Amino acid sequence: MRPSASLRQGPCYDRSVILRPDLRVDRVEQLSLAYLAEHGVRGLLLDLDETLLPAGAAEPTREVVAWATSLLGGGLRLAIVSNGRPARVRLTASKLGVPGRWLVGKPWPGAYRRGLRDLGVPASEAAMVGDQLFTDVIGARAAGLRTILVPPLSSAGLPHTRLLRRIEAGLLEGGERGRPVHR
């Protein structure tokens, strides 16, 4: 399955779209090597919790591992940037064969810049894949990356995360002038 929208080239400095992802997909596995290459993406920064793994899952599914292996085999660079716990990030990074950073301090732009160093590609050739507007999209935009939003893999989360998800849902539902955003 192919995403239906296009990834804009270059960083977004328009404040009216700072909370709008460049692309929305239902799961990371929808991002194919061909689609990413077509849009000039040579590296992906990946959020961990609720993007690659649902809350409580010990390790990535076979499908996520196969997806990452396929992208890596095609020359795409991947790295995990997470506010999650070290052991969880290390285990998933190891299973996927990618670098992983934990407790990075998203949404601060420095978190994404450190991830870009792991990728070895400039921000203009990378995208951030995550499940939260207020960390993954805002922070990645501030660091000059394109953004790809996936729905969270579960409804679990800390109380403040669940509250933010309700706010995010309202923002995404409304889109620009009431239209859905990149769906």
Summary of the structure (lengths in Angstrom):
residues: 183
radius of gyration: 14.9
end to end distance: 13.5
largest distance: 43.2
contacts: 599
relative contact order: 0.21
helix: 43%
strand: 13%
